């Protein structure tokens, strides 16, 4: 009986994103997150779009994006210097 309940829960967890995808064209995973199930779903459905989640911290998001941009510039500059045989 416990296995049947677990199987029902697992199937419901995997079907819920499919229902959302049919309505919006993207997949939204349920809360609380289940990284293993989400990863398995993403690997078995390559190319699927994931709906963006709510992010109330816009300033934090902007800081992270700025840091990513800065890191990319630094990494690119380092690679160019290395290809030219220079140290930067």
ZIRAHU-V438891 format. One record per residue. RES is the residue in one small letter. PHI is phi as a letter, one per 30 degrees, with the letter a starting at -180 (999 if undefined). PSI is psi in whole degrees, -180 to 180 (999 if undefined). OMEGA is omega in whole degrees, -180 to 180 (none if undefined). Layout:
res/phi/psi/omega
RES/PHI/PSI/OMEGA
RES/PHI/PSI/OMEGA
This chain:
res/phi/psi/omega
x/999/-40/179
x/d/-38/179
x/d/-39/179
x/d/-42/178
x/d/-43/179
x/d/-43/179
x/d/-43/178
x/d/-43/179
x/d/-43/-180
x/d/-44/179
x/d/-43/179
x/d/-39/180
x/d/-38/-179
x/d/-26/-179
x/d/-33/-178
x/e/-48/179
x/d/-32/180
x/d/-39/179
x/d/-41/178
x/d/-40/-179
x/d/-38/-179
x/d/-30/-178
x/d/-38/-172
x/c/-12/-177
x/i/4/177
x/b/164/-177
x/c/131/174
x/c/122/-179
x/d/147/-177
x/d/159/173
x/c/145/-5
x/d/152/-177
x/d/146/175
x/b/88/-173
x/e/-38/-179
x/d/-46/180
x/d/-40/179
x/d/-43/179
x/d/-44/179
x/d/-41/179
x/d/-45/-178
x/d/-38/180
x/d/-32/-179
x/d/-10/178
x/b/72/-178
x/d/143/178
x/i/0/-180
x/d/142/179
x/c/138/178
x/c/129/178
x/d/141/177
x/d/142/178
x/d/166/178
x/d/138/179
x/b/96/-177
x/d/-14/-176
x/c/79/-178
x/d/-37/180
x/d/-42/178
x/d/-40/178
x/d/-42/179
x/d/-40/178
x/d/-43/180
x/d/-44/180
x/d/-39/176
x/d/-41/180
x/d/-40/178
x/d/-43/179
x/d/-45/179
x/d/-44/179
x/d/-39/180
x/d/-41/179
x/d/-46/180
x/d/-45/180
x/d/-41/179
x/d/-44/179
x/d/-42/179
x/d/-41/179
x/d/-41/180
x/d/-45/178
x/d/-42/-179
x/d/-39/179
x/d/-29/179
x/d/2/179
x/i/24/-179
x/c/163/172
x/c/131/-180
x/c/999/none
